[in-house]
Amino acid sequence: MSSNSDNATTLAENKVLILYILNLINNDIRQDDLFKIITSINNINYFYFKQVLTDLIDSKLVGIHTKEEDQFIRITSERKKCIYSYKRDFTRSSKIKSW
């Protein structure tokens, strides 16, 4: 049971990390560039990153669009307020404290 709890915590931390970074960037970013930023902060493989990002897109917290054949993402403006509710959990994360 601890493993499921740890996995859920890790998933939530990675979602919050991506939302936090997108909020800081406050502009369009290519998925690959975001992946490079995230992996410089947290040890996450590409497939898990894509799963987390897809969850955020499906939940409409992150938007995706195509520009000149590249896919770009950004935090949705109506969902930016979620950052503030997540911030409480984000600051408790040991990974975030190590920044």
N, C-alpha and C positions, 0 to 999 in steps of 0.2 A: 504494500500500500504506500509505503514511503516513496518508492520509485515513481508511482503515478503522481504523487504530490510534487516530487522534485521536477518531473517532466512538465507539469502544469505551471509550476513556478518559473521554470526556464523559458517556456513558451511565452508567458506573460512578460517576463523581463525583456525578451527579444522584441516583442511587439512594442513595448514601451520605448525601448532603445531606438527602434526605427522611427517611431512617431516623434520622438524627441529630436532626433537628427533632422528629420524632414522639417520640423518646426523651426529649427535653427537656420536651416538653409533658406527656407521661405521662398523657394523658387523651384522650377522644374529641374529634375536630375535624372540622368540615365540610370537604369537599374544596375548596370555593371559598376558605375561609379559609386552608387550607394553601397553596393556589396563591398567594394574596396574600403570604404569608410568604416562600415560595420565590422569587417574582419580585422581592421586595425585596432578596434576597441575590444572585440569579443571573439572568441574562438567559435566560429559557426561555419558549417560547410555550406556550399552553394545550394544544394537541394533543400536543406532545412530553411535557409534564407528565403528561397522561392516559396516554400510552403507558408512561412510566416507572412511574407508579403502578399501572397494570394489571399490569406485569411483577412488581412487588413483591407484589401481591395474589395473582397466579397462583403465585408461589413461596412463598406462605404466610408471608411476612415481615411483611405488613400485613393486618389484617382489616378487613372492611367490614360495616356493619350499618345498618339503617334504624330511625330513631326519629322519630316524628311527621312522617312523610313526607320527612324529610331523610336523606341518606346521610352517615354518619359513618365515619371511619377511625381506626385506632390501630395502633400496633406490637403485634404479638402477643407475649404474655408469654413464650412458649417460644422466641421468636426474638430477644428482647432481647440475648441473649448474642452474637448476630451483630454487634451494634454494636461490641463490644470488638475483634473481629477486623478489622472495617472501620476502626476508629479509626486504626490504623497508617497505612492508605492515606489516610485523610481528612486527617490532619495534614500529609501531604506535598503536598496539593493547593494550588496557588498561589491559587486562589479562596478557599479556607478561610483561608489565612494573611492575606488582606487584611481579614478581619473585624476 
